[in-house]
């Protein structure tokens, strides 16, 4: 235990100080215009949700509310991938003296394996209670020290335990582009977001695939002859806490739930460190009025333990509010005594005291005598190598050579529906971008100061800035270039030489000079990912928000004195080329589109093993209807100029398209 205790001590010291030391930075981060805008949306969501919950005051309304959140949660998870035939096989067994570990491979969808470890006592009389342990975001997955420790502690107490590698972890790690072997694997969070981006283009998301894994693992656990199917519990820490809370709300085969270092209030979490990674931010979760406490309510009246850490980056003040909400619903459902809370005086982690409280909870629930002295040698726990089922990494076995998530994505690309007719594209694109209602867009003129600075609101409370560069003194300006994302000095000079009277530059929210500080998530996630997943939970898309900024700029420009009848060329480079393209397709207010470094296709993006694009370019479901070349073809021939095309790694690709600045 010496190694684990040292980790605890180091984590606790940092977390204790962070709540004091980070405060000035937090306030500065929230002065950012885009962050303020998200804060307002998050606060509006919370007020609406609290107002609805306030009306739940008796058992009947509590039962109705529980069913409502169960339905809303299932809607957020959405359709699950098609279930496999339930095949599973054991590749080996470790004999640890008192207990055994079967190394198992579970087919979750056709051709896709989850690698796991099934722990069970060697000596037993009859079926035993069983636990499904979900792993947090550890590279080692099922072989991470504290997860192995819990499995051994539980099995020494008379439980069977199944744990498995989540997608992107352990034996299911995703290789970095161009890499192979040790040290060339993606970090789990990066892998989850990377795969989720590809799935999103296909109208799917990683959370649904992980839920299919969870359900397949539970089905396998229930199939084991050593297991008593009437005594099944789920637990996990951090990302594993997420999955245990999800499964408690989703699957009625589970009798007890114990998520750790996860449950809090969403607005507190978003205010502190912003949104988490892909599977923790389900599409429309907040739009449907859901919060973490609703996952607890959806499981009622099952015995439930919420494990938390005082110095966690999942805010403790949010935990308090979430627990109070869940406790109210459990009380109304006459099960208040079945909801418990344990708070460890430590930082984020599945530490020994947390594991002990979780195990004691399951012992009470399933009427097992808790054994405090298990005589476990923590220095000689099963190692990652010993626990390997097949190898290391996605393509480590013959069975799984074509059975990786990326292969599943490639197969889905082969079965896409027919593309839309050109006349249907605009309405479908608007729907996919999840644009705000027209009534929410700001259509006021641009404000231009004496130095050429531009400011306007694209939506209420969302201030966008830019600049005006005049090349003539003619107040009846006719030829304008509206540059989404700005323009270089070289580009400005080229525009002047091409005969443009002025260039307007705007910076869509959260990009370029309008980007949030990288440190605003305190090292948790990239601000681009975090703001995008915040938007996704609200039923919006970051790309759609940026297109709204461009559309508002076009409208405002045409209302500006002297520019009412201007011929507008919309311009963008790389990520902004896509924003400009979408805006051009949706509006009739421009004369031509000129883009540089346009992504060749989202199909190529989805097939690629890596990319260099910001995550904000993702449009959910786009590939189910059309691709980038299809959108270009919607525009009038001769009015589209693509200076260059890029592959997903932002390398120039040769095409028959091209163009210059000359009109």
C-alpha positions in Angstrom: 0.0 0.0 0.0 3.0 2.4 0.2 2.7 3.4 -3.4 -1.0 4.1 -3.3 -0.7 6.0 0.0 2.0 8.3 -1.6 -0.3 9.0 -4.5 -3.1 9.8 -2.1 -0.9 12.2 -0.2 0.3 14.0 -3.3 -3.2 14.3 -4.8 -4.7 15.5 -1.5 -2.2 18.3 -1.0 -2.7 19.6 -4.5 -6.5 19.4 -4.3 -6.7 21.1 -1.0 -4.8 24.1 -2.2 -6.5 24.3 -5.6 -9.7 25.6 -4.1 -7.9 28.6 -2.7 -5.2 29.2 -5.3 -7.4 28.8 -8.4 -10.1 31.3 -7.5 -8.7 34.4 -9.1 -8.1 32.5 -12.3 -11.7 31.1 -12.3 -13.1 34.6 -12.1 -10.9 35.8 -14.9 -11.8 32.9 -17.1 -15.5 33.7 -16.7 -15.0 37.2 -18.0 -14.5 35.8 -21.5 -17.5 36.6 -23.8 -18.1 33.0 -24.9 -17.7 31.6 -21.4 -20.2 34.3 -20.1 -22.6 33.2 -22.8 -22.3 29.5 -21.9 -22.7 30.5 -18.2 -26.0 32.1 -19.0 -27.3 29.1 -21.0 -26.2 26.8 -18.2 -27.9 29.0 -15.6 -31.1 29.2 -17.6 -31.1 25.4 -17.9 -30.6 25.0 -14.1 -33.4 27.5 -13.2 -35.9 25.7 -15.6 -34.9 22.3 -14.2 -35.1 23.4 -10.5 -38.5 25.0 -11.2 -39.9 21.7 -12.6 -38.4 19.7 -9.7 -40.0 22.1 -7.2 -43.4 20.9 -8.3 -42.7 17.3 -7.3 -44.1 17.1 -3.8 -45.8 13.7 -3.3 -45.4 10.0 -4.1 -47.5 10.1 -7.3 -45.6 13.1 -8.8 -42.3 11.5 -7.7 -43.1 8.3 -9.5 -44.2 10.3 -12.6 -40.9 12.3 -12.4 -38.8 9.1 -12.1 -40.4 7.7 -15.2 -39.9 11.0 -17.0 -36.2 11.1 -16.3 -35.8 7.4 -17.2 -37.4 8.1 -20.6 -35.4 11.3 -21.1 -32.1 9.5 -20.2 -32.9 6.7 -22.7 -33.6 9.3 -25.3 -30.2 11.0 -24.6 -28.4 7.6 -24.9 -30.4 7.0 -28.1 -30.5 3.8 -30.1 -27.8 1.3 -29.2 -25.6 -0.4 -31.8 -27.0 -3.8 -32.8 -26.3 -6.4 -30.2 -24.0 -9.4 -30.9 -25.0 -13.0 -30.4 -23.7 -13.0 -26.9 -20.5 -15.0 -27.6 -17.7 -14.9 -25.1 -14.7 -17.1 -24.4 -12.0 -17.5 -21.8 -8.4 -17.3 -23.0 -6.8 -18.3 -19.8 -7.1 -18.6 -16.0 -4.9 -17.2 -13.3 -4.7 -19.3 -10.1 -4.1 -16.9 -7.2 -4.5 -19.5 -4.4 -7.7 -18.5 -2.7 -9.3 -17.1 -5.9 -9.2 -17.5 -9.7 -9.2 -14.9 -12.5 -10.7 -15.9 -15.8 -9.3 -13.8 -18.7 -12.4 -13.3 -20.8 -13.3 -11.8 -24.2 -16.9 -10.6 -24.6 -18.3 -9.9 -28.1 -20.3 -6.7 -27.6 -21.3 -6.0 -31.2 -20.5 -8.3 -34.1 -16.7 -8.6 -34.4 -15.9 -6.3 -31.5 -14.4 -7.7 -28.3 -14.3 -6.3 -24.8 -11.3 -7.8 -22.9 -12.0 -8.4 -19.2 -11.2 -10.2 -15.9 -13.6 -12.3 -14.0 -12.6 -12.8 -10.3 -14.2 -15.5 -8.2 -13.4 -17.5 -5.0 -11.9 -20.9 -5.5 -14.0 -22.3 -2.7 -17.7 -21.5 -2.6 -21.0 -23.1 -1.8 -23.7 -22.0 -4.3 -24.1 -18.9 -6.3 -22.5 -15.7 -5.0 -23.4 -12.0 -5.2 -21.6 -10.3 -8.0 -20.3 -6.9 -8.9 -19.6 -5.2 -12.2 -16.7 -2.7 -11.9 -16.5 0.0 -14.5 -13.1 1.5 -15.1 -12.2 5.2 -15.0 -9.9 6.9 -17.5 -6.8 4.9 -16.8 -4.5 3.8 -19.6 -4.2 0.3 -18.1 -8.0 -0.1 -18.0 -8.9 -3.2 -16.0 -5.3 -3.6 -14.8 -5.1 -0.2 -13.1 -3.9 -0.6 -9.5 -6.9 0.6 -7.5 -9.3 -1.4 -9.7 -7.4 -4.6 -9.3 -7.2 -3.9 -5.6 -11.0 -3.5 -5.4 -11.6 -6.7 -7.3 -9.3 -8.7 -5.0 -10.8 -7.1 -1.9 -14.3 -8.0 -3.1 -13.5 -11.5 -4.1 -11.8 -12.1 -0.7 -15.1 -11.0 0.9 -17.1 -13.6 -1.0 -18.1 -11.7 -4.2 -17.6 -12.5 -7.8 -16.4 -9.4 -9.8 -16.2 -8.7 -13.5 -14.3 -5.7 -14.9 -13.3 -5.0 -18.5 -11.3 -2.6 -20.6 -13.4 0.3 -21.9 -13.0 1.4 -25.5 -9.6 3.2 -25.9 -8.1 1.6 -22.7 -6.1 -1.4 -21.7 -6.0 -4.0 -24.5 -8.4 -1.8 -26.5 -6.1 1.3 -26.7 -6.2 3.3 -29.9 -2.9 3.8 -31.7 -1.8 7.3 -32.5 -1.6 8.2 -36.2 1.5 6.7 -37.7 2.5 4.9 -34.4 2.6 1.4 -33.2 3.9 -0.4 -30.1 4.6 0.9 -26.6 4.2 4.6 -26.1 2.3 5.1 -29.3 -1.2 4.9 -27.9 -3.7 7.7 -27.5 -4.6 8.9 -24.0 -8.0 7.5 -23.1 -9.7 10.9 -23.1 -8.2 11.8 -26.4 -9.2 8.4 -27.8 -12.8 8.8 -26.6 -13.1 12.2 -28.2 -11.4 11.1 -31.4 -13.8 8.2 -31.9 -16.8 10.2 -30.8 -16.1 12.8 -33.5 -16.2 10.2 -36.2 -19.3 8.5 -34.8 -21.0 11.9 -34.6 -20.6 12.5 -38.3 -22.6 9.3 -38.7 -25.4 10.4 -36.4 -24.1 8.2 -33.5 -22.0 8.9 -30.4 -19.5 7.0 -28.3 -21.7 6.9 -25.2 -24.2 4.6 -26.9 -21.3 2.2 -27.9 -20.0 2.2 -24.4 -23.5 1.5 -23.1 -23.7 -1.5 -25.4 -20.4 -2.7 -24.0 -21.8 -2.3 -20.4 -24.9 -4.2 -21.2 -23.0 -7.1 -22.9 -20.7 -7.3 -19.9 -23.6 -7.4 -17.5 -25.2 -10.2 -19.6 -22.0 -12.2 -19.5 -21.8 -11.7 -15.7 -25.3 -13.0 -15.3 -24.5 -16.0 -17.4 -21.7 -17.3 -15.1 -22.8 -20.3 -13.0 -20.9 -18.8 -10.0 -23.2 -15.7 -9.9 -26.5 -15.2 -8.0 -28.5 -13.1 -10.5 -30.7 -11.7 -7.7 -27.7 -9.9 -6.1 -26.0 -7.8 -8.7 -24.3 -4.5 -8.0 -22.4 -2.0 -10.2 -19.7 0.5 -9.1 -16.8 2.5 -10.6 -14.8 5.6 -10.1 -14.6 8.8 -12.2 -15.5 7.7 -15.7 -16.4 4.3 -14.1 -18.6 6.3 -11.8 -20.3 7.8 -14.9 -21.0 4.3 -16.3 -22.2 2.8 -13.0 -24.7 5.8 -12.7 -25.8 5.3 -16.3 -26.4 1.6 -15.9 -28.2 2.1 -12.6 -30.6 4.3 -14.4 -30.8 2.1 -17.5 -30.8 -1.6 -16.7 -33.3 -3.1 -14.2 -31.2 -6.3 -13.8 -29.0 -4.3 -11.4 -30.1 -4.3 -7.7 -27.6 -1.9 -6.2 -25.5 1.1 -7.4 -22.4 2.8 -6.1 -20.9 5.5 -8.4 -17.8 7.3 -7.0 -16.2 10.6 -7.8 -18.8 11.5 -10.4 -22.1 12.7 -9.0 -22.3 16.4 -8.7 -24.5 19.2 -10.1 -23.7 19.9 -13.8 -23.7 23.7 -13.6 -21.2 23.6 -10.7 -19.0 21.2 -12.8 -19.3 23.4 -15.9 -18.5 26.5 -14.0 -15.5 25.0 -12.3 -13.7 23.0 -15.1 -16.2 23.0 -18.0 -17.5 19.8 -19.7 -15.9 16.4 -19.5 -15.2 14.0 -22.3 -17.3 12.4 -25.0 -19.3 9.7 -23.2 -19.9 11.9 -20.1 -21.7 14.5 -22.3 -24.7 12.8 -23.9 -26.5 14.7 -26.7 -29.4 16.7 -25.4 -28.8 15.7 -21.8 -29.3 19.2 -20.4 -31.8 20.1 -23.1 -34.1 17.4 -21.7 -33.7 18.8 -18.2 -31.4 16.1 -16.8 -28.7 16.4 -14.2 -26.6 13.9 -12.3 -29.1 13.6 -9.5 -31.7 12.4 -12.0 -29.5 9.4 -12.7 -29.9 8.5 -9.0 -33.6 9.2 -9.1 -34.0 7.0 -12.1 -32.6 4.1 -10.1 -34.9 4.6 -7.1 -35.7 2.8 -5.0 -32.6 0.6 -5.5 -30.0 0.8 -2.7 -27.7 3.5 -3.7 -24.3 4.8 -2.4 -22.8 8.0 -3.7 -19.1 8.0 -3.1 -17.4 11.4 -3.3 -14.1 13.1 -2.4 -13.8 16.4 -0.6 -10.9 17.7 -2.8 -12.2 16.3 -6.1 -12.3 18.4 -9.2 -15.9 17.2 -9.4 -17.2 20.0 -7.1 -18.2 19.1 -3.6 -20.8 21.9 -3.5 -22.4 20.4 -6.5 -22.5 17.0 -4.8 -24.3 18.6 -1.9 -27.1 19.9 -4.1 -27.3 16.7 -6.2 -27.6 14.6 -3.0 -30.3 16.8 -1.6 -32.3 16.5 -4.8 -32.0 12.8 -5.0 -32.7 12.4 -1.2 -36.0 14.4 -1.7 -37.1 12.0 -4.4 -36.1 8.9 -2.4 -38.0 10.2 0.5 -41.1 10.8 -1.6 -40.8 7.3 -2.9 -40.5 6.0 0.7 -37.0 4.7 0.3 -34.9 7.5 2.0 -32.9 5.0 4.1 -31.7 3.3 0.9 -29.8 6.3 -0.3 -26.3 6.8 1.3 -23.4 9.2 0.9 -19.8 8.8 1.8 -17.3 11.6 1.4 -13.6 10.8 1.5 -11.2 13.5 2.8 -9.0 13.0 -0.2 -8.7 14.0 -3.8 -10.1 12.3 -6.9 -9.4 8.6 -6.8 -10.7 5.1 -5.9 -8.6 5.1 -2.7 -8.6 2.4 0.0 -11.2 4.1 2.3 -13.6 4.7 -0.7 -13.3 1.1 -1.8 -13.9 -0.1 1.8 -17.1 1.9 2.1 -18.3 0.7 -1.3 -17.7 -2.9 -0.3 -19.3 -2.4 3.1 -22.4 -1.0 1.3 -22.7 -4.0 -1.0 -22.2 -6.4 2.0 -25.1 -4.7 3.8 -27.3 -4.7 0.7 -26.7 -8.4 -0.2 -26.4 -9.6 3.4 -22.8 -10.6 3.3 -20.7 -10.5 6.5 -17.9 -7.9 5.9 -14.4 -9.2 6.5 -12.1 -6.3 7.6 -8.9 -8.3 7.6 -8.3 -9.9 4.2 -4.5 -10.4 4.4 -4.0 -9.0 0.9 -0.4 -8.4 -0.3 -0.9 -5.2 -2.3 2.7 -5.5 -3.6 1.9 -8.7 -5.4 -1.4 -8.0 -7.1 -1.9 -9.4 -10.6 0.0 -7.3 -13.1 -1.1 -5.9 -16.4 0.9 -8.5 -18.3 -0.6 -11.3 -16.3 -4.2 -10.0 -17.0 -3.7 -9.7 -20.8 -6.4 -11.6 -22.6 -5.0 -11.3 -26.1 -2.2 -8.7 -26.3 -2.1 -5.0 -26.2 -3.9 -2.5 -28.5 -6.8 -2.7 -30.8 -5.4 -5.1 -33.4 -3.6 -7.5 -31.0 -5.5 -10.7 -31.9 -6.5 -12.5 -35.1 -10.1 -12.3 -34.0 -10.0 -8.6 -33.5 -7.7 -7.7 -36.5 -10.7 -6.2 -38.2 -12.8 -5.8 -35.1 -11.8 -2.4 -33.8 -14.0 0.7 -33.4 -12.3 2.3 -36.3 -13.2 -0.7 -38.5 -16.8 -0.5 -37.2 -16.8 3.1 -38.4 -15.4 2.2 -41.8 -18.1 -0.4 -42.2 -20.8 2.1 -41.3 -19.4 4.4 -43.9 -20.1 1.7 -46.5 -23.8 1.6 -45.6 -24.7 5.2 -45.6 -28.1 6.2 -47.0 -28.4 7.9 -50.4 -27.5 11.5 -50.5 -30.2 14.2 -50.5 -31.4 16.0 -53.5 -29.9 19.5 -53.9 -33.2 21.2 -53.1 -33.4 19.4 -49.7 -29.9 20.3 -48.6 -30.4 23.8 -47.1 -33.2 22.8 -44.7 -31.4 19.6 -43.6 -28.2 21.5 -43.1 -29.9 24.1 -40.9 -31.4 21.2 -38.8 -28.1 19.4 -38.5 -26.3 22.6 -37.4 -28.8 22.9 -34.6 -29.0 26.7 -35.3 -31.0 28.9 -32.9 -34.5 29.9 -33.9 -34.6 32.9 -36.3 -36.2 34.9 -33.4 -33.0 34.3 -31.3 -30.6 35.6 -33.9 -29.6 39.3 -33.6 -30.2 41.2 -36.8 -29.1 44.6 -35.7 -26.5 46.6 -37.8 -22.8 46.2 -37.0 -21.3 48.9 -34.8 -18.0 50.2 -36.2 -15.8 52.5 -34.1 -13.4 55.2 -35.3 -10.5 52.8 -35.4 -12.4 50.3 -37.5 -13.3 47.9 -34.7 -16.5 45.9 -35.2 -18.8 44.7 -32.4 -22.2 43.0 -32.6 -24.3 40.4 -30.9 -25.1 37.3 -32.9 -27.4 36.0 -30.1 -28.5 37.6 -26.9 -25.4 38.0 -24.7 -23.0 36.7 -27.3 -20.7 39.5 -28.3 -18.6 39.1 -31.5 -15.8 41.3 -32.5 -13.8 42.0 -35.7 -12.4 44.9 -37.7 -13.0 46.9 -40.9 -10.2 47.5 -43.4 -11.2 50.1 -46.0 -9.2 50.4 -49.2 -11.2 53.3 -50.7 -12.9 56.4 -49.4 -16.1 55.7 -51.5 -19.0 55.7 -49.0 -21.1 53.8 -51.5 -18.9 50.7 -51.2 -19.9 47.9 -53.5 -17.3 45.1 -53.3 -16.8 43.6 -49.8 -14.9 40.6 -48.5 -16.3 39.3 -45.2 -13.5 37.1 -43.8 -14.7 34.6 -41.2 -11.9 33.9 -38.8 -9.8 36.9 -39.9 -7.3 37.4 -42.7 -3.5 37.7 -42.9 -1.7 40.9 -44.0 -0.9 39.1 -47.3 -4.5 38.2 -47.8 -5.6 41.8 -47.1 -3.1 43.0 -49.8 -4.4 40.4 -52.3 -8.0 41.5 -51.6 -7.1 45.2 -52.2 -5.3 44.3 -55.5 -8.3 42.3 -56.6 -10.4 45.4 -56.4 -12.3 44.9 -53.2 -13.3 48.2 -51.5 -13.1 46.8 -47.9 -12.5 43.6 -45.9 -14.6 42.9 -42.8 -13.1 40.4 -40.4 -15.0 38.6 -37.7 -13.9 36.0 -35.1 -16.6 33.4 -34.4 -17.1 32.6 -30.8 -14.3 30.6 -29.1 -11.9 30.9 -32.1 -8.7 32.8 -32.9 -8.3 35.9 -30.8 -11.8 35.0 -29.4 -10.5 31.7 -28.1 -10.7 30.9 -24.4 -7.5 30.6 -22.4 -6.1 27.0 -22.6 -5.7 26.9 -18.9 -9.4 27.6 -18.2 -10.2 23.9 -17.8 -7.2 23.5 -15.3 -5.7 20.8 -17.5 -8.8 18.7 -17.7 -9.7 19.1 -21.4 -9.1 21.3 -24.4 -11.5 24.4 -24.2 -12.6 23.6 -27.8 -13.7 20.1 -26.7 -15.2 21.3 -23.4 -17.3 24.1 -25.0 -18.4 21.8 -27.8 -19.6 19.1 -25.4 -21.3 21.8 -23.2 -23.2 22.9 -26.4 -24.0 19.3 -27.2 -25.7 18.7 -23.9 -27.7 21.8 -24.5 -28.9 20.5 -27.8 -26.7 22.8 -29.8 -23.5 22.4 -31.8 -20.3 24.5 -31.6 -20.1 24.6 -35.4 -23.7 25.7 -35.6 -23.0 28.5 -33.1 -20.2 29.8 -35.3 -22.3 29.6 -38.4 -24.9 31.7 -36.5 -22.1 34.3 -35.9 -21.3 34.4 -39.7 -25.0 34.7 -40.6 -25.5 37.5 -38.1 -22.4 39.3 -39.5 -23.8 39.1 -43.1 -27.2 40.4 -42.0 -25.6 43.2 -39.9 -23.3 44.2 -42.7 -26.2 44.6 -45.2 -27.8 47.0 -42.7 -24.8 49.2 -42.3 -25.0 52.6 -44.0 -23.2 52.5 -47.4 -23.1 48.7 -47.5 -26.8 48.0 -48.1 -26.3 46.9 -51.7 -22.8 45.6 -51.4 -21.6 42.5 -53.3 -20.3 40.3 -50.5 -17.7 37.6 -50.9 -17.5 35.3 -48.0 -14.0 34.1 -47.1 -12.6 31.5 -44.7 -9.5 29.4 -44.2 -9.2 25.8 -42.9 -11.7 25.4 -40.0 -13.3 28.7 -40.9 -13.6 27.6 -44.5 -16.2 25.1 -43.4 -18.1 27.8 -41.4 -18.0 30.1 -44.4 -19.3 27.2 -46.6 -22.2 26.4 -44.4 -23.1 30.1 -44.1 -23.0 30.5 -47.9 -25.3 27.5 -48.4 -27.8 28.8 -45.9 -28.0 32.5 -46.9 -28.9 34.2 -50.1 -27.1 37.3 -48.9 -23.7 36.8 -50.6 -22.5 36.9 -54.2 -19.6 34.5 -54.0 -17.7 32.2 -51.7 -13.9 31.9 -51.6 -12.2 29.5 -49.3 -8.6 28.2 -48.7 -7.6 25.0 -47.1 -11.0 23.4 -47.3 -11.3 19.8 -45.9 -11.6 17.5 -48.9 -14.4 15.5 -47.3 -15.8 14.3 -44.0 -15.7 10.8 -45.3 -11.9 11.0 -45.5 -11.9 12.5 -42.0 -14.0 9.6 -40.7 -11.7 7.0 -42.4 -8.4 8.6 -41.3 -6.3 7.3 -38.4 -5.6 10.8 -37.3 -6.4 14.5 -38.0 -5.2 18.0 -37.2 -8.6 19.8 -37.2 -10.2 21.4 -34.2 -13.2 19.4 -32.8 -15.6 22.3 -33.4 -15.9 21.4 -37.1 -18.1 18.4 -36.3 -21.7 18.5 -37.5 -23.7 15.6 -36.0 -25.2 13.3 -38.7 -23.7 15.3 -41.6 -22.5 12.2 -43.5 -26.0 10.7 -43.4 -27.1 13.3 -45.8 -24.2 14.8 -47.8 -20.5 15.6 -47.7 -18.4 18.7 -48.3 -18.3 18.4 -52.1 -22.1 18.0 -52.2 -22.4 21.3 -50.3 -20.1 23.1 -52.7 -22.2 21.9 -55.6 -25.4 23.4 -54.1 -23.9 26.9 -54.7 -24.1 28.6 -58.1 -21.4 27.4 -60.5 -18.8 30.2 -61.0 -19.5 31.7 -57.6 -17.4 29.3 -55.6 -13.6 29.5 -55.6 -11.6 26.9 -53.6 -8.0 28.0 -53.5 -6.8 24.7 -52.0 -8.1 21.4 -50.5 -6.7 19.7 -47.5 -6.7 16.1 -46.2 -7.5 15.4 -42.5 -3.8 15.9 -41.6 -4.0 19.4 -43.3 -1.8 18.3 -46.2 -2.6 19.8 -49.6 -4.4 17.4 -51.9 -4.5 17.7 -55.7 -8.0 18.3 -57.2 -9.4 19.7 -60.4 -10.7 22.7 -58.4 -8.7 25.9 -57.7 -8.9 29.6 -58.0 -7.1 33.0 -57.5 -8.0 36.3 -56.0 -8.7 37.9 -59.4 -12.4 38.6 -60.0 
